[in-house]
Amino acid sequence: MAVIISIVGASKSGKTTLLEKLIPELTSRGYSVGTIKHDVHGFEMDHEGKDTWRHRKAGAKTVVISGPKQLAMIKQLEKEMELELVAGHFLDEDIIFTEGYKKEKRPKIEVFRKELIPEPISTEKDNLIALVTADEVKTDVPVFHPGAIKEIADFIETRYLESRKRFRMVIKIDGKKLPMKEFVQEFVIGGLLGMLSTLRGYKKPRKLELILNLDDDET
């Protein structure tokens, strides 16, 4: 199961903005990141008149739309699915951020702005692990400025992700991650860099991307 951390706070406090910056920072460090948005008011993913909307209105309980690069599922529920079950749909992620779920007993990072509410909505009793704010606030948990993205990522990495070995090399076959032991990674990386080093213009890379199209169909 991936690590689950809830990003909570008042409406318009900057939760989505924080995630927009934090996700690429952790991704650049080699971690796979997923997100869950909690919407207590309900939502519509498919628009009226679209095929998926028509399928659902016709009585389909579960509708999936699949494409070359994306897949989405719309499932009718009798009651709200527990977070643990929702997270179970994530197969390859190291960490899942939820936006919301403030009542869940999961680690929480609260984005706080005093102009919106006088006090943070969460405490250590609610599993609050950090505050992200530009305001002065009394608390026993670490406090980060909203612009301190690297420091926030360091905090999360040290506390929750260090035990999850980051792969120096990830190979996916038709979109599915191929498990590779560390000695296999080192063998492949060493051989590949050794061959590339003989080419003109080679410089030792920080990140190397290799895309192979092995489809023999030339039509």
Summary of the structure (lengths in Angstrom):
residues: 219
radius of gyration: 21.6
end to end distance: 42.1
largest distance: 66.5
contacts: 483
relative contact order: 0.17
helix: 26%
strand: 19%
